Amino acid sequence: GSSWSTKTNWMNNANTNPCPSGGWYGVTCFSTEIGQLDLRGNNLEGTLPSQMGLLQSISTTFWFKTNAISGSLPSQLGLLTLITARVVLSENSFIGSIPSELGELALLTSVLALQANSFSGSIASQLGKLTKMLSFFQLHDNRLTGSIPSELGMLTIISRTFKLSTNNLCEDIPSEVSALSSQVTTNWEVSLENDLGSACATPNPSFAPSQTTIPSLSPIPTSPPSTSPTSVPIPIPTLIPTISPSVAIASFPTMVPIPSPSTVPLPSPTKSPTQLPTTQSSTYNWAVLSKLYTSTAGSSWATKTNWMNNANINPCPSGGWSGITCSSSNLVSIIIQSQNIQGSLPSQFGLLNKLTLFYCHRNTFTGMIPSQLGQLTEMRHLWLLTNRFSSSLPSELGQMTSLLRGYYSKNSLTGTLPSQFGLLSVIDADFVLDYNSLSGSIASELGQLTLCTEFTIIENQLRGSIPSQLGKLSSVVSRFKLATNDLCDDIPSQLSILSSQVTDW
């Protein structure tokens, strides 16, 4: 650690604990727990300890790209089951096999990046369990051998990058994997520069849907931290709840109260009320989804397994409804993109107060985005892009203060860009509002989105000056795009540092 490029407050006796306000470099806290660890490009050397598996509160990003970490990758990383956004370990010197236990990261949606290492052995078929992966699946530039598992074909919503090239994999590409090529829009590389035909005698282990057994962690001290940096123990975590970050709002306009969900009665299930769960969110699960189904001609959806099936009326905990994921009796994830859905999104969605992920892109949703979505304060991934939502963006969406990714592009949204969106200060990935009809000026409060890596609002009707506060978006590295608006020509000097670090400016 003493050789790290930046190590602010690490092992600082005056501020031993990283959370809630330890200010440790690369550590982001959600309340009292670590929610994100980002030490990319920080000159880390040595091995990654198995005790990293104890950081089970990490729920967004585990980012160690471009360091000099060596040795094997601990299988205990499979214990970080709350991670939803990224696991990025590329451009290091890892050796050995890729742990099959990574298949237990079932909530991972954005990036699994293990390229540019020296991983060897076969690709674990268990990685096919990462069925929520949307963007980047990257295992290229390693020393992997053997057959490509057909189970990778279960990554049916991957859309941007799928790369297995520059390994020593077998020639035959399973048809299930080849089928993904039609939906991957940016980088599809499976056989390119592979030493095809080698090491094909031994097939991959068969895919087992049951949970992989993850090795136990080595015993570690449990006593309070000592004052010596060399002897600080690693505390064993207790059961970690889902925690929403606290966001200061003093500098923003007063928020408009969110209206209660529509008074239109929700449909009642055919089973008696006594058979329904007792908590509020669970009680409403069936009724809210029924409202969605009936208001969007659910019978015409492309996939609707078990929706409105009276034999299995409740979606949670184990109703098997297509696109629905539950945690116990709570509905936490809805994935219904590209399902030929037409109609409006009901305001009753605001009742699903445990929802953390909602993908409804590439459909034909129309009408307003309900302001009641602002009640979903545990929402982390909201994908509304490529629909026909119209009217203005509700300012109440600024109350979704756990949001990590927000996609609203390619709709027909009008009106101004709410300044309350500046409250979404934990967004650590993409803020995308391009290809709409938004007007007015760019709110200076958007400069508070200091963790986002992509900021694009092109192809709108925005006017006025570019706020100098956007120069605070120091984490933007992939895309920063304001073009095709009616903005003033003068670019604030504060934005000059961004132009040197952004790949698509």
C-alpha positions as CSV (number, residue, x, y, z in Angstrom):
1,G,0.0,0.0,0.0
2,S,2.8,2.4,0.7
3,S,3.7,2.3,-3.1
4,W,0.2,3.2,-4.3
5,S,-0.1,6.2,-6.5
6,T,-2.8,7.6,-4.2
7,K,-3.6,6.4,-0.7
8,T,-5.4,9.3,0.9
9,N,-6.5,8.4,4.5
10,W,-5.7,4.7,4.1
11,M,-4.4,3.4,7.4
12,N,-4.7,6.9,8.9
13,N,-5.0,6.4,12.7
14,A,-6.9,9.6,13.0
15,N,-9.7,8.2,10.8
16,T,-9.5,4.4,11.1
17,N,-12.9,3.5,9.6
18,P,-13.5,4.2,5.9
19,C,-17.3,4.6,6.4
20,P,-19.3,6.6,6.9
21,S,-17.0,9.6,6.4
22,G,-13.4,8.3,6.4
23,G,-12.6,9.9,3.0
24,W,-10.5,6.9,2.0
25,Y,-9.3,7.2,-1.7
26,G,-11.3,4.9,-4.0
27,V,-13.9,4.0,-1.3
28,T,-17.5,5.1,-1.7
29,C,-19.8,4.6,1.3
30,F,-23.5,4.1,1.4
31,S,-24.4,5.1,4.9
32,T,-22.0,3.1,7.2
33,E,-21.1,0.4,4.6
34,I,-18.7,0.2,1.7
35,G,-20.8,0.4,-1.5
36,Q,-18.0,0.8,-4.1
37,L,-14.3,0.1,-4.4
38,D,-12.4,1.8,-7.2
39,L,-8.6,1.5,-7.2
40,R,-8.0,1.4,-11.0
41,G,-4.7,2.6,-12.3
42,N,-3.3,3.0,-8.8
43,N,0.0,1.0,-8.9
44,L,-1.3,-1.9,-6.8
45,E,1.1,-4.8,-6.7
46,G,1.1,-8.2,-5.0
47,T,-1.9,-10.6,-4.7
48,L,-5.6,-9.9,-4.0
49,P,-6.4,-11.4,-0.6
50,S,-9.3,-13.8,-0.2
51,Q,-10.7,-11.6,2.6
52,M,-12.0,-9.3,-0.1
53,G,-15.0,-11.6,0.0
54,L,-15.9,-10.1,3.3
55,L,-16.8,-6.8,1.7
56,Q,-20.3,-8.1,1.0
57,S,-21.9,-4.7,1.2
58,I,-20.3,-3.7,-2.1
59,S,-23.3,-3.2,-4.4
60,T,-22.1,-1.2,-7.4
61,T,-18.4,-1.5,-8.6
62,F,-15.3,-3.6,-7.9
63,W,-12.7,-1.9,-10.1
64,F,-9.0,-2.8,-10.1
65,K,-8.2,-2.2,-13.8
66,T,-4.6,-1.4,-14.9
67,N,-2.5,-2.3,-11.9
68,A,0.2,-5.0,-11.4
69,I,-1.8,-7.5,-9.3
70,S,-0.6,-11.0,-9.7
71,G,-1.4,-14.5,-8.4
72,S,-4.7,-16.2,-8.7
73,L,-8.1,-14.6,-8.4
74,P,-9.8,-15.5,-5.1
75,S,-12.9,-17.6,-5.5
76,Q,-14.3,-15.7,-2.5
77,L,-15.2,-12.8,-4.8
78,G,-18.2,-14.9,-5.6
79,L,-19.5,-13.9,-2.2
80,L,-20.0,-10.3,-3.4
81,T,-23.5,-11.1,-4.5
82,L,-24.9,-7.5,-4.2
83,I,-22.7,-6.1,-7.0
84,T,-25.0,-4.8,-9.8
85,A,-22.7,-2.7,-12.1
86,R,-19.1,-3.7,-12.7
87,V,-16.4,-6.2,-11.9
88,V,-13.3,-4.9,-13.7
89,L,-10.0,-6.7,-13.1
90,S,-8.5,-6.2,-16.6
91,E,-4.9,-5.3,-17.4
92,N,-3.2,-7.0,-14.5
93,S,-1.1,-10.1,-14.2
94,F,-3.6,-12.7,-12.8
95,I,-2.8,-16.3,-13.4
96,G,-4.7,-19.6,-12.9
97,S,-8.3,-20.3,-13.8
98,I,-11.2,-17.9,-13.7
99,P,-13.2,-18.9,-10.6
100,S,-16.5,-20.5,-11.4
101,E,-17.8,-18.8,-8.3
102,L,-18.1,-15.6,-10.3
103,G,-21.2,-17.1,-11.7
104,E,-22.8,-16.3,-8.3
105,L,-22.8,-12.6,-9.0
106,A,-26.3,-12.9,-10.4
107,L,-27.2,-9.2,-10.1
108,L,-24.3,-8.1,-12.3
109,T,-25.7,-6.1,-15.2
110,S,-23.0,-4.0,-16.9
111,V,-19.4,-5.2,-17.0
112,L,-17.4,-8.3,-16.4
113,A,-13.9,-7.4,-17.6
114,L,-11.1,-9.9,-17.1
115,Q,-9.1,-9.3,-20.3
116,A,-5.4,-8.7,-20.7
117,N,-4.2,-11.0,-17.9
118,S,-2.7,-14.5,-18.0
119,F,-5.7,-16.6,-17.0
120,S,-5.5,-20.2,-18.1
121,G,-7.7,-23.3,-18.1
122,S,-11.2,-23.5,-19.4
123,I,-14.0,-21.0,-19.3
124,A,-16.3,-22.1,-16.4
125,S,-19.8,-22.9,-17.7
126,Q,-21.2,-21.3,-14.5
127,L,-20.5,-17.8,-16.0
128,G,-23.6,-18.5,-18.0
129,K,-25.6,-17.8,-14.9
130,L,-24.9,-14.1,-15.3
131,T,-28.1,-13.7,-17.2
132,K,-28.6,-10.0,-16.4
133,M,-25.4,-9.0,-18.2
134,L,-26.2,-6.2,-20.7
135,S,-23.1,-4.5,-21.8
136,F,-19.6,-5.9,-21.6
137,F,-18.4,-9.6,-21.3
138,Q,-14.7,-9.5,-21.8
139,L,-12.3,-12.5,-21.4
140,H,-10.0,-11.8,-24.4
141,D,-6.2,-11.6,-24.3
142,N,-5.6,-14.4,-21.9
143,R,-4.4,-18.0,-22.2
144,L,-7.8,-19.8,-21.9
145,T,-8.1,-23.2,-23.5
146,G,-10.7,-25.8,-24.2
147,S,-14.3,-25.5,-25.5
148,I,-16.5,-22.5,-25.4
149,P,-19.3,-23.4,-23.0
150,S,-22.7,-23.4,-24.7
151,E,-24.1,-22.0,-21.4
152,L,-22.7,-18.6,-22.4
153,G,-25.6,-18.5,-24.8
154,M,-27.7,-17.8,-21.7
155,L,-26.4,-14.2,-21.7
156,T,-29.4,-13.4,-23.9
157,I,-29.5,-9.6,-23.3
158,I,-25.8,-8.8,-23.8
159,S,-25.8,-6.0,-26.4
160,R,-22.5,-4.1,-26.6
161,T,-19.3,-6.2,-26.3
162,F,-18.7,-10.0,-26.2
163,K,-15.0,-10.9,-26.6
164,L,-13.2,-14.2,-26.1
165,S,-10.6,-13.6,-28.8
166,T,-6.8,-14.0,-28.4
167,N,-6.9,-17.1,-26.3
168,N,-6.3,-20.8,-27.2
169,L,-9.9,-21.9,-27.5
170,C,-11.4,-24.6,-29.6
171,E,-12.7,-23.9,-33.1
172,D,-16.3,-24.9,-32.7
173,I,-18.5,-22.1,-31.5
174,P,-21.7,-23.4,-29.9
175,S,-24.8,-22.4,-31.8
176,E,-26.2,-20.9,-28.6
177,V,-23.2,-18.6,-28.4
178,S,-23.3,-17.7,-32.1
179,A,-26.9,-16.6,-31.7
180,L,-25.7,-13.7,-29.6
181,S,-23.8,-12.2,-32.4
182,S,-26.9,-10.7,-34.0
183,Q,-27.6,-8.5,-30.9
184,V,-24.1,-7.4,-29.9
185,T,-23.7,-4.0,-31.6
186,T,-20.1,-2.9,-30.9
187,N,-17.6,-5.7,-30.4
188,W,-18.2,-9.3,-31.2
189,E,-15.0,-11.3,-31.2
190,V,-15.1,-15.0,-30.4
191,S,-12.6,-16.7,-32.7
192,L,-10.4,-13.8,-33.8
193,E,-6.7,-14.7,-33.2
194,N,-7.6,-17.7,-31.2
195,D,-5.3,-20.7,-31.7
196,L,-8.3,-22.7,-33.0
197,G,-8.5,-26.4,-32.6
198,S,-6.1,-26.9,-29.7
199,A,-6.7,-28.3,-26.2
200,C,-10.2,-29.6,-27.1
201,A,-10.1,-33.1,-25.7
202,T,-11.4,-32.2,-22.3
203,P,-14.9,-30.6,-22.2
204,N,-15.9,-28.0,-19.6
205,P,-17.6,-29.3,-16.5
206,S,-21.3,-29.6,-16.8
207,F,-23.3,-26.5,-15.9
208,A,-25.0,-26.9,-12.5
209,P,-27.7,-24.4,-11.7
210,S,-27.3,-24.9,-8.0
211,Q,-25.2,-22.5,-6.0
212,T,-21.4,-23.1,-6.2
213,T,-19.7,-23.9,-3.0
214,I,-17.3,-21.1,-2.2
215,P,-14.3,-21.9,-0.1
216,S,-14.4,-20.5,3.4
217,L,-12.3,-17.5,4.3
218,S,-9.2,-17.8,6.4
219,P,-9.7,-17.0,10.1
220,I,-9.0,-13.3,10.8
221,P,-9.0,-11.2,14.0
222,T,-12.3,-9.8,15.2
223,S,-11.0,-7.4,17.9
224,P,-11.3,-3.6,17.6
225,P,-8.8,-1.9,15.4
226,S,-5.5,-1.1,17.1
227,T,-3.6,2.2,16.7
228,S,-0.9,0.6,14.6
229,P,-1.5,0.6,10.9
230,T,0.4,-2.6,10.5
231,S,-2.0,-4.5,12.7
232,V,-5.4,-3.2,11.6
233,P,-7.6,-6.3,11.5
234,I,-10.4,-7.0,9.0
235,P,-13.8,-6.9,10.7
236,I,-16.2,-9.7,10.0
237,P,-19.4,-8.2,8.6
238,T,-22.8,-8.9,10.0
239,L,-25.8,-9.4,7.8
240,I,-25.7,-6.3,5.5
241,P,-29.1,-4.8,4.5
242,T,-29.6,-2.9,1.3
243,I,-28.6,0.7,2.2
244,S,-29.6,3.8,0.3
245,P,-26.9,6.5,0.4
246,S,-27.5,9.8,2.1
247,V,-27.4,12.8,-0.1
248,A,-27.3,16.4,1.0
249,I,-30.0,18.5,-0.7
250,A,-29.5,21.8,1.0
251,S,-28.2,23.5,-2.2
252,F,-31.0,22.4,-4.4
253,P,-34.6,23.7,-5.0
254,T,-37.3,22.5,-2.8
255,M,-38.6,19.2,-4.1
256,V,-42.2,19.0,-5.2
257,P,-44.0,16.3,-3.1
258,I,-44.7,13.2,-5.1
259,P,-48.4,12.6,-5.7
260,S,-49.8,9.4,-4.3
261,P,-50.4,6.6,-6.9
262,S,-53.5,6.9,-8.9
263,T,-56.7,6.4,-7.1
264,V,-57.9,4.0,-9.9
265,P,-58.5,0.8,-8.0
266,L,-55.9,-1.9,-8.4
267,P,-57.2,-5.3,-9.7
268,S,-57.7,-7.8,-6.9
269,P,-56.2,-11.3,-7.1
270,T,-58.6,-14.3,-7.3
271,K,-57.1,-15.8,-4.2
272,S,-58.4,-14.6,-0.8
273,P,-56.5,-11.6,0.7
274,T,-55.4,-13.8,3.6
275,Q,-53.2,-15.7,1.2
276,L,-51.2,-12.7,0.3
277,P,-48.0,-11.5,2.0
278,T,-48.6,-9.0,4.8
279,T,-45.9,-6.4,4.0
280,Q,-47.0,-3.4,1.9
281,S,-44.7,-3.9,-1.0
282,S,-45.5,-7.6,-1.3
283,T,-49.2,-7.1,-1.0
284,Y,-49.1,-4.8,-4.0
285,N,-46.8,-6.9,-6.2
286,W,-49.6,-8.8,-8.0
287,A,-51.9,-5.8,-8.2
288,V,-49.3,-3.5,-9.7
289,L,-48.0,-6.0,-12.2
290,S,-51.6,-6.8,-13.2
291,K,-52.2,-3.1,-13.8
292,L,-49.1,-3.0,-16.0
293,Y,-50.2,-6.1,-17.9
294,T,-53.7,-4.9,-18.6
295,S,-52.7,-1.4,-19.6
296,T,-50.2,-2.6,-22.1
297,A,-52.1,-5.4,-23.8
298,G,-50.1,-8.1,-22.0
299,S,-51.6,-10.8,-24.1
300,S,-49.5,-9.4,-27.1
301,W,-46.2,-9.4,-25.2
302,A,-43.4,-11.6,-26.8
303,T,-42.8,-13.4,-23.5
304,K,-45.2,-13.5,-20.6
305,T,-44.6,-16.8,-18.7
306,N,-46.8,-17.1,-15.6
307,W,-48.1,-13.5,-15.9
308,M,-51.7,-13.5,-14.7
309,N,-51.6,-17.2,-14.2
310,N,-54.2,-17.9,-11.5
311,A,-52.5,-21.2,-10.5
312,N,-49.4,-19.2,-9.5
313,I,-50.8,-15.8,-8.6
314,N,-48.0,-14.1,-6.7
315,P,-44.8,-13.2,-8.5
316,C,-42.8,-13.5,-5.3
317,P,-41.1,-15.3,-3.8
318,S,-41.2,-18.1,-6.4
319,G,-43.9,-17.4,-8.9
320,G,-41.6,-17.9,-11.9
321,W,-42.9,-14.8,-13.8
322,S,-40.7,-14.0,-16.8
323,G,-38.5,-11.0,-16.2
324,I,-39.3,-10.9,-12.5
325,T,-36.6,-11.3,-9.8
326,C,-37.5,-11.5,-6.1
327,S,-35.6,-11.3,-2.8
328,S,-37.8,-13.2,-0.4
329,S,-41.2,-11.6,-0.8
330,N,-39.9,-8.4,-2.2
331,L,-39.9,-7.7,-5.9
332,V,-36.5,-6.2,-6.7
333,S,-36.0,-6.5,-10.5
334,I,-38.2,-6.2,-13.6
335,I,-36.6,-6.9,-17.0
336,I,-39.1,-6.6,-19.8
337,Q,-37.1,-5.0,-22.6
338,S,-37.8,-5.8,-26.3
339,Q,-41.1,-7.5,-25.5
340,N,-43.4,-5.7,-27.9
341,I,-45.1,-3.8,-25.1
342,Q,-47.4,-1.0,-26.0
343,G,-49.2,1.4,-23.7
344,S,-48.6,3.5,-20.7
345,L,-46.6,2.9,-17.5
346,P,-49.1,2.9,-14.6
347,S,-48.5,5.4,-11.8
348,Q,-48.9,2.5,-9.3
349,F,-45.3,1.5,-10.1
350,G,-44.4,3.9,-7.3
351,L,-45.7,1.2,-4.8
352,L,-42.9,-1.2,-5.7
353,N,-40.7,0.4,-3.1
354,K,-38.1,-2.4,-3.0
355,L,-37.4,-2.2,-6.8
356,T,-33.7,-1.8,-7.6
357,L,-33.7,-2.5,-11.3
358,F,-36.2,-1.7,-14.1
359,Y,-35.4,-2.4,-17.8
360,C,-38.2,-1.6,-20.2
361,H,-36.2,-0.3,-23.2
362,R,-36.9,-1.1,-26.8
363,N,-40.7,-1.2,-26.4
364,T,-43.4,1.2,-27.3
365,F,-44.3,2.7,-24.0
366,T,-46.2,6.0,-24.5
367,G,-47.6,8.8,-22.4
368,M,-45.9,10.4,-19.4
369,I,-43.2,9.0,-17.2
370,P,-45.1,8.7,-13.9
371,S,-43.8,11.1,-11.3
372,Q,-44.5,8.4,-8.7
373,L,-41.3,6.6,-9.9
374,G,-39.5,9.1,-7.6
375,Q,-40.8,7.1,-4.7
376,L,-38.5,4.2,-5.7
377,T,-35.7,5.4,-3.5
378,E,-33.8,2.0,-3.8
379,M,-33.8,2.0,-7.6
380,R,-30.3,1.7,-9.0
381,H,-30.7,0.9,-12.7
382,L,-33.5,2.7,-14.7
383,W,-33.6,2.0,-18.4
384,L,-36.4,3.8,-20.2
385,L,-34.7,4.4,-23.5
386,T,-36.0,3.6,-27.0
387,N,-39.7,4.0,-26.3
388,R,-42.2,6.8,-27.0
389,F,-42.5,8.5,-23.6
390,S,-43.7,12.1,-24.1
391,S,-44.3,15.2,-22.0
392,S,-41.8,16.6,-19.6
393,L,-39.3,14.8,-17.3
394,P,-40.8,14.7,-13.8
395,S,-38.6,16.6,-11.3
396,E,-39.5,14.0,-8.7
397,L,-37.1,11.5,-10.4
398,G,-34.4,13.5,-8.6
399,Q,-35.5,11.8,-5.4
400,M,-34.2,8.4,-6.7
401,T,-31.0,9.0,-4.8
402,S,-29.7,5.5,-5.0
403,L,-29.7,5.6,-8.8
404,L,-26.5,4.5,-10.5
405,R,-27.5,4.5,-14.1
406,G,-30.3,6.4,-15.8
407,Y,-31.1,6.0,-19.5
408,Y,-33.9,8.2,-21.0
409,S,-32.7,8.6,-24.6
410,K,-34.6,8.1,-27.8
411,N,-38.0,9.1,-26.6
412,S,-40.2,12.2,-27.2
413,L,-39.5,14.0,-24.0
414,T,-40.1,17.7,-23.9
415,G,-39.7,20.6,-21.4
416,T,-36.7,21.5,-19.4
417,L,-34.0,19.3,-17.8
418,P,-34.9,19.4,-14.1
419,S,-32.3,20.8,-11.8
420,Q,-33.3,18.2,-9.3
421,F,-31.4,15.6,-11.3
422,G,-28.3,17.1,-9.6
423,L,-29.4,15.2,-6.5
424,L,-28.5,11.9,-8.3
425,S,-25.0,12.2,-7.0
426,V,-24.3,8.5,-6.7
427,I,-24.7,7.9,-10.4
428,D,-21.4,6.2,-11.2
429,A,-21.9,5.2,-14.8
430,D,-24.1,6.6,-17.5
431,F,-26.4,9.6,-17.6
432,V,-28.0,9.6,-21.0
433,L,-30.8,11.9,-22.3
434,D,-29.9,12.2,-26.0
435,Y,-32.4,12.1,-28.9
436,N,-35.3,13.8,-27.2
437,S,-36.9,17.3,-27.6
438,L,-35.7,18.8,-24.3
439,S,-35.5,22.6,-24.2
440,G,-34.3,25.4,-21.9
441,S,-30.9,25.7,-20.4
442,I,-28.6,23.0,-18.9
443,A,-29.0,23.1,-15.1
444,S,-25.7,23.9,-13.4
445,E,-26.7,21.4,-10.6
446,L,-25.8,18.6,-13.0
447,G,-22.2,19.4,-12.1
448,Q,-22.9,17.4,-8.9
449,L,-22.9,14.1,-10.8
450,T,-19.2,13.8,-10.1
451,L,-19.1,10.0,-10.2
452,C,-20.7,9.4,-13.6
453,T,-18.5,8.2,-16.4
454,E,-20.7,9.0,-19.4
455,F,-22.7,12.2,-19.8
456,T,-24.6,12.7,-23.1
457,I,-27.5,15.0,-24.0
458,I,-27.1,15.4,-27.7
459,E,-29.9,15.9,-30.3
460,N,-32.2,18.0,-28.1
461,Q,-33.2,21.7,-28.3
462,L,-31.3,23.0,-25.3
463,R,-30.2,26.6,-25.4
464,G,-28.0,29.1,-23.5
465,S,-24.5,28.8,-22.0
466,I,-22.8,25.6,-21.1
467,P,-22.5,25.7,-17.3
468,S,-18.9,25.9,-16.0
469,Q,-20.0,23.5,-13.2
470,L,-19.9,20.7,-15.7
471,G,-16.2,20.9,-15.4
472,K,-16.6,19.1,-12.0
473,L,-17.6,15.8,-13.9
474,S,-14.0,14.6,-13.4
475,S,-15.0,10.9,-13.6
476,V,-16.3,11.2,-17.2
477,V,-13.9,9.1,-19.3
478,S,-16.0,7.5,-22.1
479,R,-18.4,10.0,-23.6
480,F,-19.2,13.7,-23.0
481,K,-21.6,14.9,-25.7
482,L,-23.6,18.1,-25.9
483,A,-23.7,18.5,-29.7
484,T,-26.7,19.1,-31.9
485,N,-28.4,21.6,-29.6
486,D,-28.7,25.4,-29.7
487,L,-26.0,26.1,-27.1
488,C,-23.7,29.0,-27.1
489,D,-20.3,28.6,-28.8
490,D,-18.2,29.5,-25.8
491,I,-16.9,26.5,-24.0
492,P,-15.9,27.2,-20.3
493,S,-12.3,26.7,-19.5
494,Q,-13.3,24.4,-16.6
495,L,-14.3,21.8,-19.2
496,S,-10.8,21.7,-20.8
497,I,-9.5,19.0,-18.5
498,L,-12.4,16.8,-19.6
499,S,-11.5,17.0,-23.2
500,S,-8.1,15.5,-22.6
501,Q,-9.5,12.4,-20.8
502,V,-12.8,11.6,-22.6
503,T,-12.6,9.2,-25.5
504,D,-15.7,10.4,-27.2
505,W,-15.8,14.3,-26.9
